[in-house]
Amino acid sequence: MRLRVEFTTEPFDLEEAPAHAVAAREVIQKAELDAVDVGPFGNTAEGEAGAVIEAVSALLRDSLQAGATRVSLQVNVIREGVE
């Protein structure tokens, strides 16, 4: 099964990326995921279910430890042949 995760961390800082946002992005970029897209207002990645679940766990742990006060995320199953 393949999954897609979309996430943001708060609080926002428009001047520079906060430590919690950097931590979350590093987790996703180092994970064995594909279709990774990181941006200032949202991030997405896709991969096999196990890899996505491991990455989400690390993302929560690392971003909260780095000062996030809120982590919003959504995980969707990617159905083959359905867009």
N, C-alpha and C positions, 0 to 999 in steps of 0.2 A: 504494500500500500504506500502511496506517495501522499505527502502532506505539504500544505503551504502555510507558513506562519507570517502574520503581519503584526508589527509591534511598534509602540512608542514608549518612551520613558519621560517622566516629568520630575521636577519642574523644568520648563523650557527656559532657554537662555539664547536670545537671538544674536548676542555678541560673539559667543564662542561655544563650542560643544562642551556641555558639562561632563564631569568625570563619569557619571552614571551612563550617559549616552555613549561615550567612548568605550566603556567597559562592555556594554551590550553589543555594540558593533563589532568589537574585537572577537567576542564569543562567536558571533554569526560568521564572521569572515574566516575564522580558524576552523569552524566545524566542517564536516564532510557533507556540505550542502551545495546545491547548484541553484542557478537563477537567483543569485543574491543581488539585491538592489537596496543600497543604503542611501538615505537622504535626510534632509534637515527636519522633515515633518512626518516621516514614516519609513519603515523598513520592511522588506519582504525577503523571504527565502523559501526554497522548495527542496525537498529531498525525501529519502526513504523514511518511513515512520519512525524507526528507532533513532536515526540520526537527528531528526527534528525534535523528538521528545527529549533527547539528551541535551541538545542545544538550548531548548526552552528552559530546562532545569538550570543549566549553567548561566543562562541569560538572567533569570530571576535572581539567583544567588549573587552573581557578580554586580549587577546593576543596583540591587538593594544595598549591598555592602558599600557601594561607591556613592550612596546618597540619594538614590531615586526615592521619591515619595509616592510614586504611582507608576505602575507598569500596566499598560493596556495591550492585550494581545488577543489575536483571533487565530484559530487553527482550523483549516479546512481540508477535507479529503479531496484529492485531485482524482476525478474519475476519468479514466482513459477514454478518449474519443468524445468527451463532453467538454465544452469550453464555457 
